[in-house]
């Protein structure tokens, strides 16, 4: 399995496209299925067991609500070469 590079991006969407993505996410959550989404050219697969958070941040000039979806990626384990049997 190839190692994925770290990534931290933010991408804006028109209202209608954002609403459509939220509806697809809500349907997947409701049905207990994984969710697939493409963000800035990369296809992301969110497992059914993901954790959902809602955050609220406030500064002197701005407020922000973040809907977060988190999960652990499977860690690929490198197989150790097998040893010959001891005699």
C-alpha positions, 0 to 999 in steps of 0.5 A: 500500500502506498504511503499517502502524503500529508495534506491540509487544504480547504476548498470552497464550493457553490451553495448548491454543490455544498448542499448536494455533498451534505445530502449524500453524506447524510444519506450514507451516515443514515444507511451505515455505508461508507461515503466517497467524495472527491476534494481538490482532485483526490478521491476520499473514502470515509468508512461507515465507522467514522466519528463526527464532530461539530466545532464552533470557533469565535475570534474578535472578528469572525465565527466559524462552524466546522463539521468534522469527520474523523477516522483512522487509516489502516496502517500497512504492516510490512511483512518480515521475511520468513526465517528458515526453520531451525535445525 
